[in-house]
Amino acid sequence: MTNSLYDIPVRRIDGADATLAEHRGDVLLIVNVASQCGLTPQYAPLQHIYEQYHDRGFAVLGFPANDFGAQEPGTNHEIKAFCETSFGVQFPMFAKIAVKGEAQHPLYRHLIAASGQHSDIAWNFEKFLVDRSGSVVARFAPDVAPDDPRIVAAVEALL
């Protein structure tokens, strides 16, 4: 496991190599997303919370994953187009990754270990809240909506 969340290599949805270092100092809500899931409508409140708090140093980071019921079968280009046209997504989206199993991305290994809850990702739209120093401070189940008072209060407390 890398020492810092910010050092883990990721890839933007457009294919560009990146790290989360550009978000150093921000409060982050990191979410594994899917386009054909019963929870897919959560894209709307994710975009809303991003718009509401972005100017205060908050970002939602979306990581598409096809690990649950093959609910994210599209290419990165298709996922990006779907998110933008269906939900007006403007928050940063990253290339499709695995969030569980043998191919689990190092970011998700790090998030799970750092959360102190060592259980696997339960389903699409599980959320990790990261403070400005890069520490995972909360983990929310997939069925906890992004605009749930527990998430909103936790975000506001960190801002």
N, C-alpha and C positions, 0 to 999 in steps of 0.2 A: 504494500500500500504506500502510495506517495505521501509525503509529509503534508502537502497542501492541496486543497481542492483546486486551487488556482493553477497548479502545475500539470494537471491531468490533460493529456491531449484529447481534443474533441474535434469534430468536423461540423462546420456550419451546414445548413440544409442546402446551400448552393455548392457544396463540395470543398470550400476553402478550409484549410487546416486552421485550428484556433486552440486557445485555452480559455478558461474562465477568468484569466487575469484582467481582462478589460472590465470585469465586474467587481474587481477588488474594491472594497469599501462600500459596496451596495448591499442592501438586504435582498435576498434572492428567494424565490419560490420555484423550486425545480420540480418539474412534473413529467412523468412518462405519459405520453398522449397516444391516441389512436382515433382514426377517422370513421370507423364503422362499429363503434361501441355504443351501448346504451348510455354511457356517460359522456359521449362526444359533445353533447350540448354544453358541457362545462367549459368549452372554449370561449363561450360568450362571457361568463363571469370572470374567467382568467383574463380576457382582454380588458374588461371593465376595471378590475383591480389594478392591472398594469397601468392603464390610463390614469386612474385615480391617484396613484402614489409614485409614478415614474419620476416626476419632477422633484421628489424628495429623496431620490436615491434607492428606488425599488425596481426590481426587474423580475418578470416571470421568464423562465427558460424552459422551452418545450423540447422534449426528447421523444420523438416517435419510436414506438416499439411494437413489434409484431408477435409478442410472446404469449398473448392471451387470446385464444380463439381465432387466430389469424385475422384480427380486426384492424390491422394496419398493413394491408398487402401492397399498397402503392409504392411507386418510386419516390425519391425525395422531391423531385419536381412535381409529381402529382399531389403529394402531401402538402407542399407549399401552396400550390394553386388552390386546393380544397380549403385550406385554412384561411387564406386571404379572401376568396370569393364567398365562402359560406359564413364566415364569422368575423371578417375584417381583422384578422390577427395581424398585429404589428409587433408583438413582443418577439424576442429572438427565438428562432427555431433552429434546431440542429439536425444533423443527419440521423437516419434511423439506426438504432442500436439495440442490443439485447440487454434487458434489465434483470434477467435471471438465467440460471442454468450455466452450462459449460462456457458459453460464449459471452457471459455477463461482462459488460463494459466496466473498465476500472473505475469510472465515475460512480457507478452504482455500487460497486464493492465498497468504495470509500464512504458514500452516503449512508449505506446500511450500517457499516461498522461505526461510523461517527455518531449515528443516531442513538446508539446504545440499545436499540431494538434489533436484534440480530435475525429477525424473521425475514423470509424472502418477500419480495414485492408481491402484494396480494392480487393486483389487477391493474388495468389501465387507470390513469389519473391519480396515482398515489403521489403525495406531495411532501417535499422536504423543505423546511424553512431554514434558511441560513442567515446568520447575523453578519454585520459589517466586517467582522474579523475572519469570516470564513468557517465559523463553527456551526454545525447542524444543531439547532435548538429545538426543533419540533418535527414530528412526522405525522402526517394526517392520512387516514384511510381514504381509499378511492371515492367512497360515497359521501365524504365530507366536501361539500361544494366550496369553491374558492371564495364565495361571498358569505360563507358561514360565519357567524359572529366570533367563533373561536379563532378562525384564521385571521379575520380582520383585526381583532383585538391584539393578536400576537404580532402581526405586521406593524400595527400602529405603535406598539410598545417598543419595537426595535428601531423605528424611525425617529 
